[in-house]
């Protein structure tokens, strides 16, 4: 295979690292404080948080499909690389991958440049970004951009990729046979320094979808119903569960705002799987259609999709882009065939489709490490989001694994022991209010409250 640069590789499973919320050192601070950055303005201003929005026109290095692309970034000063090296996870079969998440690169010295390397993931390659050891995967190309050219706190910049010299390797032959087109690029931005000052604490509401046709078939031991289709929608009972959540929110709307109640969420992230989007639009309707400074759009984030087990066809999608939005609207109208006037306003809620314009699901079993990488990616998105109260709609197995990865050892559940969250699941349309701190080692959930009507099952 082609030799890439000597620095900046990682394995595709997003190896253990503290880079997402790094304080500039290679060690976890001994202090128990959740402050990631110094509150001093000058110190915060020198920290560089790089947002990798997307890449475009990436070369195809695989024989039968597009490349499985991941990225690694680091700072370079006078030609010398600086730690930490940070990674963005694999986007499978991707020509135009979208990440739209941020990583802390540390202190940006005068004259520093940002280096972003792109690789084609190979299951046989296991290169450790923190140790620079292992078998290196295929190198796609490199973007180099002076830190001074990065817009601060708004806007983005497109950088051309420098491609390696061609050799007689098979990957180079595949690249050479590709039709000419637009050159590969990546789009970068910089998080405003004001986002980095002081403690990073947020309230995140985890909302499980209502009962789906898969859940119903599973309870009835109906194998045909489980395997005859993918991306199962809600059942009539699932609709009722989501409507009960909406009624609960409507009842709370007249109460004195609590500042961080679910109804005060200013960002809504949702799995692109149909049952989750339906639950989101029905259950959060009072939030999505409310007056005042409330959310008007649902962002579909593939990081939130359910874990794909060996026979988990319910975790495979069937639509991308505009077809996904049209498909969800069709299923909503079918779900409300007895009351079409109730489906109409739900179909009007805009969906942010930026991250689902290409295939966003897997067709085979997903590894634990792959799910952990998606959970870490979600943590990075939440950490550097400008929103402090966020609603996240997803799935039971994914949330359970999230609790296993991010639940603090001293976390409480309704004031008591929280360990049950790592072995049980939220009930359908159940809601868990999570207090999250973003520390050097990553996102840590410190307290969980189950909303009325929510159980662990």
C-alpha positions as CSV (number, residue, x, y, z in Angstrom):
1,X,0.0,0.0,0.0
2,X,1.0,3.6,-0.4
3,X,2.9,5.2,2.5
4,X,1.2,8.1,4.0
5,X,2.8,10.8,6.1
6,X,4.8,9.6,9.2
7,X,2.3,11.1,11.6
8,X,-1.4,11.4,12.1
9,X,-2.9,7.9,11.6
10,X,-5.3,6.1,13.8
11,X,-7.3,2.9,13.7
12,X,-10.9,3.2,12.5
13,X,-12.4,2.4,15.9
14,X,-11.4,5.9,17.1
15,X,-8.8,4.6,19.7
16,X,-9.0,5.7,23.3
17,X,-7.9,9.3,23.5
18,X,-8.5,12.5,25.5
19,X,-8.3,14.7,22.4
20,X,-11.9,15.7,22.2
21,X,-11.8,17.7,25.4
22,X,-8.0,17.9,25.8
23,X,-6.4,20.5,28.1
24,X,-3.2,20.5,26.0
25,X,-1.3,17.8,28.0
26,X,-1.1,14.1,27.5
27,X,-2.3,13.3,31.1
28,X,-5.7,13.5,32.7
29,X,-5.6,16.2,35.3
30,X,-5.6,15.1,38.9
31,X,-8.1,17.7,40.0
32,X,-11.8,16.7,40.0
33,X,-13.0,20.0,38.5
34,X,-15.0,19.8,35.3
35,X,-13.4,22.9,33.9
36,X,-11.8,22.0,30.6
37,X,-10.3,25.4,29.9
38,X,-8.9,28.2,32.0
39,X,-11.4,31.0,32.5
40,X,-8.7,33.5,31.6
41,X,-9.7,35.1,28.3
42,X,-6.2,35.1,26.9
43,X,-5.7,31.4,27.7
44,X,-9.0,30.5,26.1
45,X,-8.3,32.6,23.0
46,X,-5.1,30.6,22.3
47,X,-6.9,27.3,22.3
48,X,-7.8,25.9,18.9
49,X,-11.0,23.8,18.6
50,X,-11.2,22.6,15.0
51,X,-14.5,21.7,13.4
52,X,-14.3,19.2,10.5
53,X,-17.6,19.9,8.7
54,X,-17.2,17.6,5.6
55,X,-15.0,16.4,2.8
56,X,-15.9,16.3,-0.9
57,X,-15.0,14.4,-4.0
58,X,-12.9,11.9,-2.1
59,X,-11.0,9.3,-4.2
60,X,-12.2,5.8,-4.4
61,X,-9.5,3.4,-3.0
62,X,-11.7,0.3,-2.6
63,X,-12.3,-2.0,-5.5
64,X,-16.1,-2.5,-5.2
65,X,-17.2,0.6,-3.3
66,X,-16.3,4.1,-2.2
67,X,-13.6,4.6,0.4
68,X,-14.3,4.1,4.1
69,X,-13.0,7.5,5.2
70,X,-11.7,8.7,8.5
71,X,-9.6,11.8,9.4
72,X,-6.8,12.7,11.8
73,X,-5.7,16.3,12.6
74,X,-2.9,17.9,14.5
75,X,-1.0,21.2,14.7
76,X,2.3,21.7,13.1
77,X,4.9,24.5,13.9
78,X,8.0,25.0,11.8
79,X,7.4,21.6,10.2
80,X,7.2,19.8,13.6
81,X,4.0,18.1,14.6
82,X,2.5,18.9,18.0
83,X,0.3,16.7,20.3
84,X,-2.5,15.8,20.6
85,X,-3.5,14.1,17.4
86,X,-7.2,13.9,17.2
87,X,-9.5,11.6,15.1
88,X,-12.9,11.6,13.4
89,X,-14.5,8.2,12.9
90,X,-15.1,6.2,9.8
91,X,-17.7,7.2,7.3
92,X,-18.3,4.0,5.3
93,X,-18.6,4.0,1.5
94,X,-18.3,7.8,1.4
95,X,-17.5,10.1,-1.4
96,X,-18.7,13.2,0.4
97,X,-18.5,12.4,4.1
98,X,-20.0,14.7,6.7
99,X,-18.8,14.9,10.3
100,X,-19.8,18.4,11.5
101,X,-18.1,17.9,14.9
102,X,-15.2,19.5,16.7
103,X,-11.9,18.5,18.4
104,X,-9.6,20.4,20.7
105,X,-6.1,20.7,19.1
106,X,-4.5,22.6,22.0
107,X,-2.6,25.9,22.0
108,X,-2.2,27.5,18.6
109,X,1.3,29.0,18.6
110,X,2.1,31.9,16.3
111,X,2.7,30.6,12.7
112,X,1.0,27.2,13.4
113,X,-0.7,25.3,10.7
114,X,-3.5,22.7,10.9
115,X,-2.8,19.4,9.2
116,X,-5.8,17.1,8.4
117,X,-4.9,13.7,7.0
118,X,-7.6,11.4,5.4
119,X,-7.3,7.6,5.3
120,X,-9.2,4.7,3.8
121,X,-10.1,2.3,6.7
122,X,-8.9,-1.3,6.3
123,X,-10.1,-3.9,8.7
124,X,-6.7,-5.5,8.6
125,X,-4.9,-2.2,9.6
126,X,-4.7,-1.2,13.2
127,X,-2.7,2.0,13.6
128,X,-2.7,3.7,16.9
129,X,-2.9,7.5,16.7
130,X,-1.5,8.0,20.2
131,X,1.5,5.7,19.7
132,X,2.2,5.9,16.0
133,X,2.5,2.2,15.8
134,X,0.9,-0.6,13.8
135,X,0.1,-1.3,10.2
136,X,-0.8,1.8,8.3
137,X,-3.9,2.0,6.2
138,X,-4.2,3.5,2.7
139,X,-3.4,7.3,2.8
140,X,-5.9,9.4,0.8
141,X,-4.6,12.9,1.1
142,X,-3.7,15.8,3.3
143,X,-5.1,19.3,3.8
144,X,-2.8,22.0,5.3
145,X,-4.1,25.4,6.4
146,X,-2.5,28.2,8.4
147,X,-4.4,28.7,11.7
148,X,-4.6,32.4,10.8
149,X,-6.8,31.5,7.8
150,X,-9.5,29.8,9.9
151,X,-12.6,31.9,10.4
152,X,-13.2,32.4,14.2
153,X,-16.7,31.8,15.5
154,X,-18.5,31.9,12.2
155,X,-18.0,30.9,8.6
156,X,-15.9,28.1,7.2
157,X,-13.0,27.6,4.7
158,X,-12.6,25.0,2.0
159,X,-9.1,23.4,1.8
160,X,-7.7,21.4,-1.1
161,X,-6.3,18.0,-0.4
162,X,-2.7,17.3,-1.4
163,X,-2.7,13.8,-3.0
164,X,0.3,11.4,-2.6
165,X,2.5,10.6,-5.5
166,X,1.2,7.6,-7.5
167,X,2.9,4.3,-7.3
168,X,2.1,0.9,-8.8
169,X,0.0,-0.1,-5.8
170,X,-3.5,-1.3,-6.4
171,X,-5.0,1.7,-4.6
172,X,-3.1,4.0,-6.9
173,X,-4.4,2.1,-9.9
174,X,-8.0,2.5,-8.7
175,X,-7.4,6.2,-8.2
176,X,-5.8,6.6,-11.7
177,X,-8.8,4.9,-13.3
178,X,-11.3,7.3,-11.8
179,X,-12.9,9.8,-14.2
180,X,-11.6,13.3,-13.8
181,X,-13.8,15.7,-11.8
182,X,-13.6,18.2,-9.1
183,X,-10.5,18.0,-6.8
184,X,-11.0,16.6,-3.3
185,X,-11.5,19.2,-0.6
186,X,-12.4,19.4,3.1
187,X,-14.4,22.1,4.9
188,X,-13.0,23.4,8.2
189,X,-14.1,26.0,10.8
190,X,-12.9,27.2,14.2
191,X,-15.0,27.2,17.4
192,X,-15.2,30.7,18.9
193,X,-12.9,31.1,21.9
194,X,-15.8,32.4,24.0
195,X,-17.2,28.8,23.9
196,X,-14.1,27.5,25.7
197,X,-14.2,29.7,28.8
198,X,-15.3,28.2,32.1
199,X,-16.9,24.9,33.0
200,X,-18.7,22.9,30.4
201,X,-21.9,21.6,31.8
202,X,-25.1,20.8,29.9
203,X,-28.5,19.2,30.4
204,X,-29.3,16.4,27.9
205,X,-32.6,14.7,27.6
206,X,-32.4,11.1,26.3
207,X,-35.7,10.1,24.7
208,X,-36.4,6.5,23.5
209,X,-38.7,6.0,20.6
210,X,-42.2,4.5,21.1
211,X,-43.1,0.9,20.4
212,X,-42.2,-0.1,16.8
213,X,-43.5,-2.9,14.6
214,X,-40.2,-4.6,15.4
215,X,-40.8,-4.4,19.1
216,X,-44.3,-5.8,18.6
217,X,-43.1,-8.6,16.4
218,X,-40.4,-9.4,18.8
219,X,-42.9,-9.6,21.7
220,X,-45.1,-11.9,19.6
221,X,-42.1,-14.0,18.5
222,X,-43.1,-13.2,14.9
223,X,-39.8,-13.8,13.1
224,X,-41.3,-13.0,9.7
225,X,-42.5,-9.6,11.0
226,X,-39.1,-8.9,12.3
227,X,-37.1,-9.8,9.2
228,X,-39.5,-9.0,6.3
229,X,-38.6,-5.3,6.2
230,X,-36.1,-2.8,7.5
231,X,-36.5,0.5,9.4
232,X,-39.8,-0.4,11.1
233,X,-42.2,2.5,12.0
234,X,-44.3,3.0,15.1
235,X,-47.3,0.9,16.0
236,X,-50.6,2.4,17.1
237,X,-49.4,1.8,20.7
238,X,-46.1,3.6,19.8
239,X,-48.1,6.5,18.5
240,X,-50.1,6.7,21.8
241,X,-46.9,6.5,23.8
242,X,-45.5,9.5,21.9
243,X,-48.7,11.4,22.2
244,X,-48.6,10.8,26.0
245,X,-45.2,12.5,26.0
246,X,-46.6,15.4,24.0
247,X,-49.5,15.7,26.5
248,X,-47.0,15.8,29.4
249,X,-45.0,18.6,27.7
250,X,-48.2,20.6,26.9
251,X,-49.2,20.3,30.6
252,X,-45.8,21.6,31.7
253,X,-46.0,24.5,29.2
254,X,-48.2,26.5,31.6
255,X,-45.9,26.1,34.5
256,X,-43.1,28.5,35.4
257,X,-40.2,27.8,33.1
258,X,-37.5,25.9,34.9
259,X,-34.6,27.0,32.7
260,X,-33.5,23.5,31.8
261,X,-36.7,21.6,31.4
262,X,-37.3,19.5,28.3
263,X,-39.6,22.2,27.0
264,X,-36.6,24.7,27.3
265,X,-34.4,22.7,24.9
266,X,-32.9,24.8,22.1
267,X,-31.5,21.9,20.0
268,X,-33.1,18.6,19.0
269,X,-31.0,15.8,17.7
270,X,-32.6,12.6,16.4
271,X,-31.7,9.2,15.0
272,X,-32.6,9.0,11.3
273,X,-34.5,5.7,11.8
274,X,-38.2,6.1,11.1
275,X,-39.5,5.1,14.5
276,X,-37.3,7.7,16.2
277,X,-38.2,10.5,13.8
278,X,-41.9,9.7,14.2
279,X,-41.5,9.7,18.0
280,X,-39.6,13.0,17.9
281,X,-42.2,14.8,15.7
282,X,-45.2,13.5,17.7
283,X,-43.7,13.5,21.2
284,X,-41.9,16.8,21.0
285,X,-44.6,18.6,19.0
286,X,-45.2,21.2,21.8
287,X,-41.5,22.1,21.7
288,X,-41.2,22.0,17.9
289,X,-44.3,24.0,17.3
290,X,-44.1,26.3,20.3
291,X,-44.0,30.1,20.3
292,X,-40.9,32.1,21.3
293,X,-37.3,31.0,21.2
294,X,-38.0,27.3,20.8
295,X,-36.6,24.9,18.2
296,X,-38.0,24.8,14.7
297,X,-35.8,22.1,13.2
298,X,-34.9,18.5,14.0
299,X,-31.3,17.6,13.2
300,X,-30.9,14.0,12.0
301,X,-27.7,12.5,13.3
302,X,-26.6,9.0,12.2
303,X,-24.4,8.8,15.3
304,X,-27.7,8.2,17.2
305,X,-28.9,5.2,15.1
306,X,-29.5,1.9,17.0
307,X,-26.7,-0.7,17.3
308,X,-26.8,-3.1,14.4
309,X,-26.9,-6.7,15.7
310,X,-26.5,-9.8,13.5
311,X,-30.2,-10.0,12.6
312,X,-31.1,-6.4,13.4
313,X,-32.8,-5.4,10.2
314,X,-34.7,-2.7,12.2
315,X,-31.4,-0.9,12.5
316,X,-30.9,-0.5,8.7
317,X,-32.2,2.5,7.0
318,X,-33.9,2.6,3.6
319,X,-33.9,6.3,2.6
320,X,-31.4,9.1,2.2
321,X,-31.7,12.9,1.8
322,X,-35.0,14.2,0.5
323,X,-36.4,10.7,0.2
324,X,-35.9,10.2,3.9
325,X,-38.0,13.3,4.7
326,X,-40.7,12.2,2.1
327,X,-40.7,8.7,3.5
328,X,-41.2,9.8,7.1
329,X,-44.1,12.0,6.0
330,X,-45.7,9.1,4.2
331,X,-45.4,6.9,7.3
332,X,-46.8,9.7,9.5
333,X,-49.9,10.0,7.2
334,X,-50.3,6.2,7.4
335,X,-50.0,6.3,11.2
336,X,-52.7,8.9,11.3
337,X,-55.0,7.6,8.6
338,X,-57.9,8.0,11.1
339,X,-57.0,11.6,11.7
340,X,-55.1,13.2,8.7
341,X,-55.5,16.7,10.1
342,X,-53.2,15.7,13.0
343,X,-50.5,14.4,10.7
344,X,-50.4,17.6,8.6
345,X,-48.6,19.9,11.2
346,X,-46.1,17.1,12.0
347,X,-45.1,16.9,8.4
348,X,-44.4,20.6,8.3
349,X,-41.5,20.4,10.8
350,X,-38.3,20.9,8.9
351,X,-35.6,18.2,9.1
352,X,-31.9,19.0,8.8
353,X,-30.7,16.4,6.3
354,X,-27.1,17.4,6.0
355,X,-25.7,14.3,7.7
356,X,-28.0,11.8,5.9
357,X,-27.6,12.8,2.2
358,X,-25.7,9.5,1.6
359,X,-26.0,6.0,3.1
360,X,-25.7,6.4,6.8
361,X,-26.4,2.8,8.1
362,X,-24.6,-0.5,8.1
363,X,-25.8,-3.6,6.4
364,X,-24.1,-6.0,8.7
365,X,-23.4,-6.5,12.4
366,X,-21.8,-3.5,14.2
367,X,-18.9,-4.0,16.6
368,X,-18.9,-2.6,20.2
369,X,-16.0,-0.4,19.3
370,X,-17.9,1.1,16.4
371,X,-20.8,2.0,18.6
372,X,-18.4,3.5,21.2
373,X,-16.9,5.6,18.5
374,X,-20.3,7.0,17.6
375,X,-21.0,7.7,21.3
376,X,-17.7,9.5,21.6
377,X,-18.5,11.5,18.5
378,X,-21.9,12.5,20.0
379,X,-20.1,13.7,23.1
380,X,-17.8,15.9,21.0
381,X,-20.8,17.4,19.2
382,X,-22.6,18.1,22.5
383,X,-19.5,19.5,24.1
384,X,-18.9,22.3,21.5
385,X,-22.6,22.9,20.7
386,X,-23.7,26.4,21.5
387,X,-26.8,24.9,23.2
388,X,-26.9,24.1,26.9
389,X,-30.3,22.2,27.0
390,X,-30.5,19.5,24.3
391,X,-33.1,16.8,23.4
392,X,-31.7,13.6,21.9
393,X,-34.1,11.0,20.5
394,X,-32.8,7.5,19.9
395,X,-32.8,3.9,20.9
396,X,-32.6,1.6,23.9
397,X,-29.4,-0.4,23.2
398,X,-27.6,2.7,22.1
399,X,-28.6,4.6,25.2
400,X,-27.6,1.7,27.4
401,X,-24.2,1.6,25.9
402,X,-23.9,5.3,26.2
403,X,-24.5,5.0,30.0
404,X,-21.9,2.3,30.2
405,X,-19.4,4.5,28.5
406,X,-20.2,7.9,30.1
407,X,-21.9,7.3,33.5
408,X,-19.7,8.7,36.2
409,X,-18.8,6.3,39.0
410,X,-20.5,8.6,41.5
411,X,-23.6,9.3,39.3
412,X,-27.0,9.1,40.8
413,X,-30.4,8.0,39.4
414,X,-33.3,9.8,41.0
415,X,-31.0,10.4,44.0
416,X,-29.9,6.8,44.4
417,X,-27.7,4.2,42.7
418,X,-27.4,4.6,38.9
419,X,-25.9,1.3,37.9
420,X,-29.3,-0.1,36.7
421,X,-29.0,2.3,33.7
422,X,-26.1,0.1,32.4
423,X,-28.1,-3.2,32.4
424,X,-31.7,-2.1,31.8
425,X,-33.4,-0.1,29.1
426,X,-35.6,3.0,29.1
427,X,-39.3,2.2,28.5
428,X,-40.8,3.1,25.1
429,X,-41.1,6.9,24.8
430,X,-39.3,7.2,28.1
431,X,-37.2,10.2,29.0
432,X,-34.1,10.5,31.1
433,X,-32.8,13.9,32.1
434,X,-29.0,13.8,32.3
435,X,-26.6,16.3,33.8
436,X,-23.4,16.1,31.7
437,X,-20.0,17.5,32.5
438,X,-17.3,17.7,29.8
439,X,-13.9,16.9,31.3
440,X,-10.5,16.2,30.0
441,X,-11.3,12.5,29.8
442,X,-14.6,13.1,27.9
443,X,-18.3,13.5,28.6
444,X,-19.4,12.3,32.1
445,X,-23.0,11.9,33.2
446,X,-23.2,12.9,36.8
447,X,-26.9,12.7,37.6
448,X,-30.0,11.1,35.9
449,X,-33.7,11.7,36.6
450,X,-36.5,9.7,34.9
451,X,-39.4,11.8,33.9
452,X,-42.8,10.8,35.2
453,X,-44.1,7.7,33.4
454,X,-40.6,6.5,32.5
455,X,-39.4,3.1,33.8
456,X,-36.4,0.9,33.4
457,X,-37.3,-2.4,31.8
